[in-house]
Amino acid sequence: MVQTNKKQIWKPESEKQKAKRKLRGQTPEYKARSKKYNQSERAKELAKKRRDRPETRAKKIAYDLKNQDRIKKVKKIHAATPERRAYRLEFDARPDQIEKAKIRHAKHKVYRDDLRVNVLLGYSKRLSKSDIPCCNCCGENSHTEFLAIDHVLGKKQMNSIPELVKIGYSSKLKDYFLYRWIIDNDFPEGFQILCHNCNQSKENTKHNLCIHGNRDQTKFKPDKSASHALSLRMKVFPHYSKRHSNSDIACCRCCGQNSNMEFLALDHILGRYEMNSIPELVKIGYSSKLKNRPLLVWIKNNNFPKGFQILCHNCNMAKGNSKDNKCPMENKPH
């Protein structure tokens, strides 16, 4: 800085001055003084004002968008360091943090559930002319736990719709973020409400239609893999229905649904991952990684072991999403 009679004229620092300032900033005294100042109320207030400026926010958003991949990578590396892991474990184990986490999760669940009900009701009013959330296909409306938000054309296929992409749609939007996006954008076209039965029936077929009166069976020819999976289901499902429900026809153990095989699912009674701790099952090769056709083959080859039951997709999803591992329509313990 050069002093003059009229005003102060600021000149850029020379390399020597920069090196000197950098060296001074590394001294213990300067670090301690800087830390003390940053923790003061005045410094926090000034920092908040600086962060809240429109130009500062715009710069941060632009920087984050430009460097989002590098930022994610750095955060992932930082979170994986032993020091950071040890700090997080110690911090999360504190009684006050455990209590705060419980309160935070409870509030978030209530807020998320409210958003979900609003979305279910919004599309039910528009498409089904109903004041109660209901399935747009079969009309199911007994429990909101049985209902799901369905992407009419398919989750990934809707990435190619310019109108939706323009307002921020992405197939990566799930759960709370999808509900929030739908409400913020005034319930855009392309979504509907289906029960889990109709949703799974629609999702698992090539023609993207549920079995409820919409499918032309003469035109639908499943491939070899689908035919094999269906034949396995027709052997496994009736066996467990006979064992648990005393029925020769495959049916849901909870609500009795038996109208179509596509509405039924194989349920792990104690939970898929919890069953990894059952020695009798592990001994004969059970693993939570077994899914779909490989699981059906393993069950058939091991003479239908205990621990499984048949539920419809509605009861299965409601049971999996509940705290007590029970469906709302359940009348007896599994």
C-alpha positions as CSV (number, residue, x, y, z in Angstrom):
1,M,0.0,0.0,0.0
2,V,1.3,3.4,-1.0
3,Q,0.3,6.5,1.1
4,T,-0.5,9.7,-0.8
5,N,-2.0,13.0,0.1
6,K,-5.3,12.3,-1.8
7,K,-6.2,8.7,-1.1
8,Q,-4.8,5.2,-0.5
9,I,-3.9,3.3,-3.6
10,W,-3.9,-0.5,-3.3
11,K,-1.4,-2.5,-5.3
12,P,-1.3,-6.3,-5.7
13,E,1.0,-8.3,-3.5
14,S,4.4,-9.3,-4.8
15,E,5.5,-12.9,-4.7
16,K,7.8,-12.1,-1.8
17,Q,4.9,-10.6,0.2
18,K,2.7,-13.6,-0.6
19,A,5.4,-16.0,0.6
20,K,5.9,-14.0,3.8
21,R,2.1,-13.9,4.5
22,K,1.8,-17.6,3.9
23,L,4.7,-18.3,6.3
24,R,3.2,-16.1,8.9
25,G,-0.2,-17.9,8.6
26,Q,1.5,-21.2,9.5
27,T,2.8,-20.1,12.9
28,P,1.0,-21.5,16.0
29,E,0.3,-18.0,17.3
30,Y,-1.4,-16.9,14.1
31,K,-3.5,-20.2,13.9
32,A,-4.6,-19.9,17.5
33,R,-5.6,-16.2,17.0
34,S,-7.4,-17.1,13.8
35,K,-9.3,-20.0,15.4
36,K,-10.4,-17.8,18.3
37,Y,-11.6,-15.1,16.0
38,N,-13.5,-17.6,13.7
39,Q,-15.4,-18.9,16.8
40,S,-16.5,-15.4,17.9
41,E,-20.1,-14.3,17.3
42,R,-19.0,-11.4,15.1
43,A,-17.1,-13.6,12.8
44,K,-20.0,-16.1,12.5
45,E,-22.4,-13.3,11.8
46,L,-20.2,-11.8,9.1
47,A,-19.7,-15.3,7.5
48,K,-23.4,-15.9,7.5
49,K,-24.1,-12.5,5.8
50,R,-21.4,-13.3,3.2
51,R,-22.9,-16.8,2.5
52,D,-26.4,-15.3,2.2
53,R,-25.5,-12.8,-0.5
54,P,-27.1,-13.6,-3.9
55,E,-23.8,-13.4,-5.7
56,T,-22.1,-15.7,-3.2
57,R,-24.9,-18.3,-3.6
58,A,-24.8,-18.1,-7.4
59,K,-21.0,-18.6,-7.4
60,K,-21.3,-21.6,-5.0
61,I,-24.0,-23.2,-7.1
62,A,-22.0,-22.7,-10.3
63,Y,-18.9,-24.1,-8.7
64,D,-20.7,-27.2,-7.3
65,L,-22.2,-28.0,-10.7
66,K,-18.9,-27.6,-12.4
67,N,-17.0,-29.7,-9.9
68,Q,-19.6,-32.0,-8.6
69,D,-17.8,-35.2,-9.6
70,R,-14.5,-34.1,-8.0
71,I,-16.4,-32.9,-4.8
72,K,-18.1,-36.3,-4.4
73,K,-14.8,-38.1,-4.9
74,V,-13.0,-35.9,-2.3
75,K,-15.9,-36.3,0.2
76,K,-15.9,-40.1,-0.3
77,I,-12.1,-40.3,0.3
78,H,-12.4,-38.0,3.3
79,A,-15.2,-40.0,4.9
80,A,-13.2,-43.2,4.4
81,T,-10.2,-42.1,6.4
82,P,-9.7,-43.9,9.8
83,E,-9.7,-40.6,11.7
84,R,-13.0,-39.5,10.2
85,R,-14.6,-42.9,10.8
86,A,-13.5,-43.0,14.4
87,Y,-14.8,-39.4,14.9
88,R,-18.2,-40.3,13.4
89,L,-18.5,-43.4,15.5
90,E,-17.6,-41.5,18.6
91,F,-19.9,-38.6,17.7
92,D,-22.9,-40.8,16.8
93,A,-22.6,-42.8,20.0
94,R,-23.0,-39.8,22.2
95,P,-26.4,-40.0,24.1
96,D,-27.4,-36.5,23.1
97,Q,-26.7,-37.2,19.4
98,I,-28.7,-40.5,19.6
99,E,-31.7,-38.7,21.0
100,K,-31.4,-35.9,18.4
101,A,-31.2,-38.5,15.6
102,K,-34.3,-40.3,16.9
103,I,-36.3,-37.0,17.0
104,R,-34.9,-36.0,13.6
105,H,-35.8,-39.3,12.0
106,A,-39.3,-39.2,13.5
107,K,-40.0,-35.7,12.2
108,H,-38.6,-36.6,8.8
109,K,-40.8,-39.7,8.6
110,V,-44.0,-37.7,9.5
111,Y,-43.1,-35.1,6.9
112,R,-42.3,-37.7,4.2
113,D,-45.6,-39.6,4.9
114,D,-47.5,-36.3,4.6
115,L,-45.9,-35.6,1.3
116,R,-46.7,-39.2,0.1
117,V,-50.3,-39.0,1.1
118,N,-50.7,-35.6,-0.7
119,V,-49.2,-37.1,-3.9
120,L,-51.4,-40.2,-3.7
121,L,-54.5,-38.1,-3.1
122,G,-53.6,-35.6,-5.9
123,Y,-53.3,-38.2,-8.6
124,S,-56.3,-40.2,-7.3
125,K,-58.5,-37.1,-7.6
126,R,-57.2,-36.4,-11.1
127,L,-57.2,-39.9,-12.6
128,S,-59.8,-41.8,-10.5
129,K,-62.1,-39.0,-9.5
130,S,-61.7,-40.2,-5.9
131,D,-61.4,-38.2,-2.7
132,I,-59.6,-41.3,-1.1
133,P,-56.2,-42.5,-2.4
134,C,-56.9,-45.5,-4.6
135,C,-55.3,-47.7,-7.3
136,N,-56.0,-46.4,-10.8
137,C,-56.3,-50.0,-12.1
138,C,-58.2,-52.1,-9.6
139,G,-59.5,-49.4,-7.2
140,E,-57.8,-50.7,-4.1
141,N,-58.2,-48.1,-1.3
142,S,-58.2,-50.0,2.0
143,H,-54.7,-48.9,3.1
144,T,-52.3,-46.3,1.8
145,E,-49.5,-48.7,2.6
146,F,-50.7,-50.8,-0.4
147,L,-50.3,-47.9,-2.9
148,A,-47.4,-46.8,-4.9
149,I,-46.5,-44.0,-7.3
150,D,-46.1,-45.5,-10.8
151,H,-44.2,-44.0,-13.7
152,V,-46.7,-44.7,-16.6
153,L,-44.1,-45.1,-19.3
154,G,-41.4,-46.4,-17.0
155,K,-38.9,-44.7,-14.7
156,K,-35.9,-44.6,-17.1
157,Q,-38.0,-44.1,-20.2
158,M,-39.3,-40.8,-18.8
159,N,-35.8,-39.4,-18.9
160,S,-36.4,-38.9,-22.6
161,I,-39.5,-36.6,-22.2
162,P,-38.2,-33.0,-22.7
163,E,-41.1,-31.4,-20.8
164,L,-40.3,-33.4,-17.6
165,V,-36.5,-33.1,-17.9
166,K,-36.9,-29.3,-18.4
167,I,-38.5,-29.0,-14.9
168,G,-35.9,-31.2,-13.3
169,Y,-37.1,-34.8,-13.6
170,S,-34.6,-37.6,-13.3
171,S,-35.0,-41.4,-12.8
172,K,-32.7,-41.0,-9.8
173,L,-35.5,-39.1,-7.9
174,K,-36.9,-41.5,-5.3
175,D,-39.0,-41.5,-2.1
176,Y,-39.0,-38.1,-0.4
177,F,-37.2,-36.3,-3.2
178,L,-39.7,-37.6,-5.8
179,Y,-42.7,-36.6,-3.7
180,R,-41.2,-33.1,-3.1
181,W,-40.5,-32.7,-6.8
182,I,-44.0,-33.7,-7.9
183,I,-45.7,-31.3,-5.4
184,D,-43.3,-28.4,-6.3
185,N,-44.1,-28.9,-10.0
186,D,-47.9,-29.1,-9.5
187,F,-48.4,-32.8,-10.2
188,P,-47.0,-33.2,-13.7
189,E,-48.4,-35.7,-16.2
190,G,-46.8,-39.1,-16.5
191,F,-47.6,-40.6,-13.1
192,Q,-50.4,-42.6,-11.6
193,I,-51.3,-44.4,-8.4
194,L,-51.3,-48.2,-8.5
195,C,-51.4,-50.8,-5.7
196,H,-48.3,-52.9,-5.4
197,N,-50.1,-55.9,-7.0
198,C,-51.0,-54.0,-10.2
199,N,-47.6,-52.1,-10.2
200,Q,-45.6,-55.4,-10.0
201,S,-47.8,-57.0,-12.6
202,K,-47.3,-54.1,-14.9
203,E,-43.5,-53.8,-14.3
204,N,-42.7,-57.5,-14.8
205,T,-44.2,-57.7,-18.3
206,K,-43.1,-56.5,-21.7
207,H,-46.4,-54.8,-22.6
208,N,-46.3,-52.5,-19.5
209,L,-50.0,-53.4,-18.6
210,C,-51.5,-55.0,-15.5
211,I,-53.4,-58.3,-15.8
212,H,-56.7,-56.6,-14.7
213,G,-58.7,-56.8,-18.0
214,N,-56.0,-55.0,-20.0
215,R,-53.9,-57.8,-21.3
216,D,-54.5,-59.7,-24.5
217,Q,-53.3,-63.2,-23.5
218,T,-53.2,-64.4,-27.1
219,K,-50.6,-61.8,-28.0
220,F,-48.5,-62.2,-24.9
221,K,-45.8,-64.8,-25.3
222,P,-43.2,-64.9,-22.4
223,D,-39.6,-65.7,-23.3
224,K,-37.9,-69.0,-22.3
225,S,-36.5,-67.5,-19.1
226,A,-39.9,-66.0,-18.0
227,S,-41.6,-69.4,-18.7
228,H,-39.1,-71.2,-16.6
229,A,-39.5,-68.8,-13.7
230,L,-43.3,-69.1,-14.0
231,S,-43.1,-72.9,-13.9
232,L,-40.9,-72.7,-10.7
233,R,-43.4,-70.4,-9.1
234,M,-46.3,-72.8,-9.9
235,K,-44.4,-75.5,-8.0
236,V,-43.1,-73.5,-5.0
237,F,-46.0,-71.2,-4.3
238,P,-48.8,-73.9,-3.9
239,H,-46.5,-75.9,-1.6
240,Y,-46.2,-73.0,0.9
241,S,-49.8,-72.1,0.5
242,K,-50.8,-75.7,1.4
243,R,-48.5,-75.6,4.4
244,H,-49.5,-72.2,5.8
245,S,-53.0,-71.6,4.4
246,N,-54.3,-75.1,3.8
247,S,-55.0,-74.2,0.2
248,D,-54.3,-76.2,-2.9
249,I,-54.3,-72.9,-4.9
250,A,-51.4,-70.5,-4.4
251,C,-52.7,-67.6,-2.2
252,C,-51.7,-64.8,0.1
253,R,-51.3,-66.0,3.7
254,C,-52.5,-62.7,5.0
255,C,-55.4,-61.4,2.9
256,G,-56.2,-64.6,0.8
257,Q,-55.5,-63.0,-2.6
258,N,-55.5,-65.9,-5.1
259,S,-56.9,-64.4,-8.4
260,N,-53.5,-64.5,-10.2
261,M,-50.0,-65.8,-9.7
262,E,-48.5,-62.5,-10.8
263,F,-49.9,-60.8,-7.7
264,L,-48.1,-63.1,-5.3
265,A,-44.5,-63.0,-3.9
266,L,-42.3,-65.3,-1.9
267,D,-41.8,-63.7,1.5
268,H,-38.9,-64.2,4.0
269,I,-40.8,-64.5,7.3
270,L,-38.1,-63.2,9.6
271,G,-36.5,-60.9,6.9
272,R,-34.1,-61.7,4.0
273,Y,-30.9,-60.6,5.9
274,E,-32.0,-61.8,9.3
275,M,-32.3,-65.3,7.9
276,N,-28.5,-65.3,7.3
277,S,-28.1,-66.0,11.0
278,I,-30.2,-69.2,10.9
279,P,-27.6,-72.1,11.0
280,E,-30.0,-74.7,9.5
281,L,-30.6,-72.6,6.4
282,V,-26.9,-71.4,6.0
283,K,-25.8,-75.1,6.2
284,I,-27.8,-76.0,3.1
285,G,-26.6,-72.9,1.2
286,Y,-29.0,-70.1,2.0
287,S,-27.8,-66.5,1.3
288,S,-29.6,-63.2,1.3
289,K,-28.0,-62.7,-2.2
290,L,-30.4,-65.4,-3.6
291,K,-33.2,-63.6,-5.4
292,N,-35.9,-64.4,-8.0
293,R,-35.3,-67.5,-10.0
294,P,-32.0,-68.7,-8.2
295,L,-33.9,-68.5,-4.9
296,L,-36.8,-70.6,-6.3
297,V,-34.4,-73.2,-7.7
298,W,-32.6,-73.4,-4.3
299,I,-35.9,-73.8,-2.4
300,K,-37.0,-76.6,-4.8
301,N,-33.7,-78.4,-4.7
302,N,-33.7,-78.2,-0.8
303,N,-37.2,-79.7,-0.4
304,F,-39.0,-76.5,0.5
305,P,-37.3,-75.4,3.8
306,K,-39.1,-73.5,6.5
307,G,-38.8,-69.8,6.9
308,F,-40.8,-68.7,3.8
309,Q,-44.4,-67.9,3.1
310,I,-46.6,-66.6,0.2
311,L,-47.9,-63.0,0.4
312,C,-49.4,-60.8,-2.2
313,H,-47.2,-57.8,-3.2
314,N,-49.5,-55.5,-1.2
315,C,-49.1,-57.4,2.1
316,N,-45.4,-58.1,1.4
317,M,-44.5,-54.4,0.8
318,A,-46.6,-53.2,3.8
319,K,-45.0,-55.8,6.0
320,G,-41.5,-54.9,4.9
321,N,-42.1,-51.2,5.5
322,S,-43.6,-51.6,9.0
323,K,-41.6,-51.4,12.2
324,D,-43.2,-54.5,13.7
325,N,-42.8,-56.6,10.5
326,K,-46.6,-57.0,10.2
327,C,-49.1,-56.2,7.5
328,P,-52.0,-53.9,8.5
329,M,-54.5,-56.7,7.4
330,E,-52.7,-59.4,9.4
331,N,-55.0,-61.2,11.8
332,K,-52.6,-63.7,13.2
333,P,-48.8,-63.7,13.9
334,H,-46.7,-65.3,11.1
